């Protein structure tokens, strides 16, 4: 029991000193400066629609909802390309 204390006690003191030194370095190296900057960056983000793609609108002014999982019309590699999917209406634009 005494042998393990003589081994583990200096190791734990050394680890505590290393952790304290790393924390001390982090404080004075500026690691904790501006800690709220990441949270504010979401609020200050530019949400302009200039870069957004134009939305297609139906005749009644509502946006056209496109099925992201449907194969493209020119995609011949899709297994059900060219066939109507059951349960879905097909609209022509």
N, C-alpha and C positions, 0 to 999 in steps of 0.2 A: 504494500500500500504506500509506503513512504517513497519507494522507488518511482512509482507512477506519478506521485505528486511532484517529485523533483524534476520529472520530465515534462509534465503537462503544464505546470505553473509558469515556467519561463516561456513556453510556446504561446500560451494564452496572453501573457503580458506583451510579448513581441507582436502578436497579431493585433492586439488592441492599439498598440503604438503605431503600427502601419496603417490601420484604419483611420486613426486620428490624424495622422500626417496626410493621408489622402484627402480627408475631409477638409483639413486646413488649406491644402493646396487648391482644392476646388472652390473654396470661398474666395480666396485672393486671386484666383485666375479668372474670375468672372463667370463661373459656371452657373451661378444662381442669379445673375443680373437679368432683368427683363423676363422674369418667370411667367408673366401674363401675356407675353408677346404672341405666343402661339394661339392663345384663346381669342385675342383681339384680331388676329389676322383673318379669322373666318368672318368676323363682322365687317371688316374693312375690305373684303374681297370685292373686286369689280364684277358686278352681276349684269353688265350691259348685254344686250342681245345682239350686238354687232357681229360677234363671232359665232353666234348660234345659227344653225341652219334654218332656212325658211320653212315654216310649217304650211302644210297643205290644208286648205279649208274647204269644207263641203259647201253646198249652195246655201245652207241655213246658217253658215258662219261658224260651225263647230269644227274642231280639228279632226282630220282623218286619222283614225286609229289603225296602225299597221301591225300585222302579226309578225313579230320578230322571228318566230320559229318557222314561218312558212318559207318554202324554197323560192328562190328568185325565178322569174319566168324563163330566163335564159339558162338556168342551171340544169343541164341534162343529167348530171351525176346524182341528183337527188332521187331517192327511190320512188317518190310519188309525184315527180315533176309532171305537170300537165294534167293531173287528175284533180278533181275537186275533193276537198277533204270533207268527210261526212259531218253534218251538224253545223257547217258554216255556210253562210250566204255569200255568194260571189257578187260583187258590185263592179260595174264598169265605170271608169272615170271618163 
